[in-house]
Amino acid sequence: MCFLHFVLIQTLALLAGPTDAAMVPVPAGPFLRGDDARNAADADERPRRRVFLSAFHIDRLEVTAGSYAICVAAGRCPEAAPSADPRENLPAVGVTWHGAAAYCAFAGKRLPTEAEWEKAARGDTPRTYPWGDDFACARGNFGCYKGDGRCADQGAPGHPVPVGSYPAGASPYGALDMAGNVWEWVADRYAPGYYQRAPAQNPQGPKGLDGPDRRVLRGGGCCSIFGLPRTADRIALPPDYQDVDIGFRCAR
């Protein structure tokens, strides 16, 4: 590595700060995955089923743009597009699934499985949101698009904000921003009926393609005025998709 390249990486490390290095432990045990509520849940969230997971750790915060920039400067991650300002402790956005997986490997971690993400968000009880069952705009960054939406009149910014800005929305294990701010890539491929046939222990997602190649995202984003950031909600996009409200966190 040339001297200037080394200096660049060290400078970016200082800009990134230590905030997204911490992880929270999630103990081994069962949890209830999915949602059977006919008036809220989508078909791909059914049936609600008890799933056992081995112990793991997950990032307390979403990966920041500053941390992702270090991986790009080291030649280990592709450029994000559009990218966030690495000086503002904003979440890394404009990152593809491949970029998210590359960053987690660069950091000595991996993307969480979809089941791990959901347990980290809801705990071992089937709570609707990371903090409980009662909807609250003040507990996360969601529900506003260009000044419109259910949370716009309560100050929702309508764009991603610095990670960890909503401590009142913490999950049972202490993970933040698991409802809102940015959608988060997880490891799993997507198949609409996967929950009906998934194993009851450490599910890893479907192994082959069931339709187009798509990867799962969880957690909701800042700027949707339609769905709520429920812990069971899932969407799927092609692995090379990039957007201003798509980011990720890592697990180990």
HELIX and SHEET records of a PDB file:
HELIX    1   1 PHE A    3  ALA A   16  1                                  14    
HELIX    2   2 ALA A   43  GLU A   45  5                                   3    
HELIX    3   3 ALA A   65  ALA A   73  1                                   9    
HELIX    4   4 TRP A   97  PHE A  106  1                                  10    
HELIX    5   5 GLU A  114  ARG A  122  1                                   9    
HELIX    6   6 CYS A  137  ARG A  139  5                                   3    
HELIX    7   7 ALA A  152  GLN A  154  5                                   3    
HELIX    8   8 PRO A  167  GLY A  169  5                                   3    
HELIX    9   9 TYR A  194  GLN A  196  5                                   3    
SHEET    1   A 2 MET A  23  VAL A  26  0                                        
SHEET    2   A 2 PHE A  56  ASP A  59 -1                                        
SHEET    1   B 2 GLY A  29  ARG A  33  0                                        
SHEET    2   B 2 ARG A  49  LEU A  53 -1                                        
SHEET    1   C 4 ARG A 234  LEU A 237  0                                        
SHEET    2   C 4 ARG A 215  ARG A 218 -1                                        
SHEET    3   C 4 TRP A 183  ARG A 189 -1                                        
SHEET    4   C 4 ILE A 246  PHE A 248  1                                        
END                                                                             
